[in-house]
Amino acid sequence: MFYEDRISVATPEGVTLEATLAGVGSRFAAAVIDQLLRLAVILAIFAVVGVLGAGTGISSGVVLAGLLVALFLVQFAYDVLFETMASGRTPGKRWTGLRVVRMGGGPVGFVASAVRNLLRIVDALPAFYLVGMLSVLFTKNNQRLGDLAAGTIVVRERKQVRALPRPAPAPSRQVAENMALWDTSAVSTEEMATVRRFLERRATLTRESRDRLAMEFATRLGPKVVGPPKQWDPEDFLEYLVATKAARE
């Protein structure tokens, strides 16, 4: 049960993205890396507190209280800070190719991150994250209790050579002149935002999913654009569409 399942996520824009759920093994590896980094910070705090306590005359009670607050912040704020500021990736998750996202495919926010990390206290019981590991093993989407409460999942970022983003093809003079005549007014701002997100994320998709989504977008938006040729590669069309709209904003 240490395998990693695939999941289809329906985004608010009506796009279905496929991702690989992180299993116990990869999550454990990420947690070990993050804990080692936390320990390094904690040791640095102990060193600073030792210097302050010995050279400033601050009472031991105040030093102890400050130390406890600092330790809590390191243990709790570490994950929340990185998950909200680094697109769901702590250093450990980045190293192992993992990311925390919402069930709907969106980025994890402060509240969701705070909830999932506060419940680490429960997931860590009785020792060595036993509750959390059992939850990951026996829930449908490999979620520990914190993920269930926050509505988040941990997925593996797909980085495949065959799916690397290609540079937008340079339009010929004739194509560039034709693009200037395109009428894109029927394409909404929300639709353009969805296309941009697809173009940004396409490197993380399988070839099959990438081609299918490009065709879906091109089929949906093609009739709304006046000017482009009828037969055109879907991704080329989307890239030119984004470039045309950007030039007019």
N, C-alpha and C positions, 0 to 999 in steps of 0.2 A: 504493500500500500504506500510505497515511497515514490510511485510514479507521478507524473505531472499530467493532468487532464487538460483538454482544450475546452474553451468556453466561448460561446457566441454572445456578444454584448450589444444590445440594441441601444444606440445613443439617442438623445432627445431630438436629433436632427433626422431620425428615421434611417440611420445608417447602421448596418450590422457589421461589427468588427470582430474578428477572431483573435483570441489570445490564448496563451498557455498558462495555466494556473501553476503557481510555484508550489512545490512539494515540501515535505518536511526537511529533506536533505539540504536543498538550496537555501531555505529559510534559516536553518540552523547555522549554515556556514556564514550567512550574512550577519546573524545575531552574534556569532563569536567575534567577527571582525569589529562590529560596533561596540561590543562590550570591552574589547581590548583598548579601543580608542577612549571609551569612557574611563577606564582604569587609569590611562595615562593622564587624563585631565584631573581625575581625583587625586592622584599622587602629586600633581603640580599644586593642587589646592592645599593639600596637607603641608607641602613644603612652605607655601606662602603663609599659611596660618601659623606654622611653627615659628617662622621669623617674626611675624607680627606679635604673637603671644609672648615671645621672649624679649623683644626689644621695645615694646610700646607700653607695657604695664597694663594692658587691657585684661579685665578679669577673665578667669577661666570659663565662667558661665556664659559670658558674652561670646567668647571665642567658640565654645561648643555649640551655642545656638546658631551662630553664623555658619559654622561648619556643617551642621545638619541641614540648614536651608540650602547651602551650596550643593551638598550631595544630592538632595532631592531634585534640585533644578537640573543637575547634570543627568541624572537618571531619567527624568521625565521630559525636560525641555529639549534634550538632545534630539529625540525622535520627532517631536512636534515641529521643532525648528526646521530640520532638514526636510521632513515630509511636506511642509507647507511652502518652503522657500526653494526647494530643489526638485519640484515636480514629482513628489512621492518617493524620493530616493535618498536614503541615508548613505553615508560612505560605504557601509557594508553591502547595502542593496545595489549601489552603483557598481561595486567591484564584482558582484555575482550576477549582475544583469537583471535585477528585480526592480519592480516599481509598485507602489501602493496606489490604487485608483478606486473611484467610487463604483458601485455596482452598475451604474449607467454608463460607465466609461469615462466620466469626467474626472478632473483633478481632485485630489483630496483637499478639503479645506481645513481651517483651524479647528472648528468644532468637532468634525469627524476624527481628525488626528488626535485631538485631546481625549476623546472618548475611548478610541482604540488603545491608546497608550496608558490611560488611567487603569484600564482593565487588565493591563499586564500583571498587576498585583494578584488578580485572581488566576490568570493564565499560568503564573509561575508556581502555583500551589501543586502539590505539597513541597515539591523541590524540582529543580531542573526543567521547569516549564512542562511538567507532566500533563496538567489539565489542557494547556494550549496545544501540545502535540497531539493528544488524543482527539481534541476538537478538530484539528486540521485533518487528521486521518479519517474521521468518521462523518464529516460534513460534506455536503454535495460539492461546494465550491472551495474546499480546502481552507476554511475560515476558522481562526481561533475565536474565542468568545469576544474579544475586543473587536474583531472584524464584523462579527454578527451584529453586535450592538451599534457599530458605527456605519454599517452598510458599505463596507469596503472589501476589496479582494487584493491579493498580491499576485501579480502576473509576471511572467518572464518576457523581457524585451527581446524580440526576434531581430537578430542582426545577421542577415544572410547576404553573401556576396551577390547572388543572383538578383536580389531585390534592392540593391543600392540605388539611390535616386540618380537618375540620369540628368545631365544638364539640359535645360530647355533648348530645343533646336533653334538655331538662329534663323529667323524668317527671311526668305528671299525678298528682294525688292518688291516683286509683284505681290507676294503675300502680305508684306508690311503695308503696302498701299491699300490692299483690300481690307486689312484689319482696321484701318482708320475709318472705313465706311461701315463697319459693323454697328448694328443697332442692338445694344445690350440692355436697354432700359427696362425690359421686362424681367430681368434677373434681379431678384431681391438681394438686399444686403445680407440677410440670413443665409440665403443659398450660396452666396459668394464666400461667406465665412466658413461654411461647411466644405466647400471645394478646397479652400486654402488649408483647412485642417487635414483633409485627405492627402493633399500634395506634401504636407509636412510629415505625415505619419506613414506614407506609403512604404518607406524603407523598412518598417517594422512588420509589414504584412507578408504573407506568403504570396508567391507569384499568382496563384489562382485567385485569392481574395483581392489582390491588387487589381488584376485585370477585370474581375467581375464588378468591383466598385467603380472603376473608371468608366466601364460601359454603362452602368446604371446612371451615373451622373451625366454622362454625355447624352444618353437617351432622354433623360428628364429635361436637361437644359437646352439641348440642341434646337428644339422647336421654338424656344423663346428668343433665340439669337438670329437676327437677320444678317446674312452676308457670308458666313463660312461655307465652304464646299460641303456637299452632302456626304462624300466619302472621305473620312479623315480619321487618323488614329485617335482614339478617345483621350489618351493622356495629352497628346499634342493639342487637341482642341481645348482641354481644360487649362493647360498652361497658357495658351494664347488668350483664352477668355480672361484669366486672371491678369495677364499683362495689359490687355485692352482696358479692363475696368480700372486698373491702377493708374494708367496713364490719363484717365479722365477724372480722377478724384482730386 
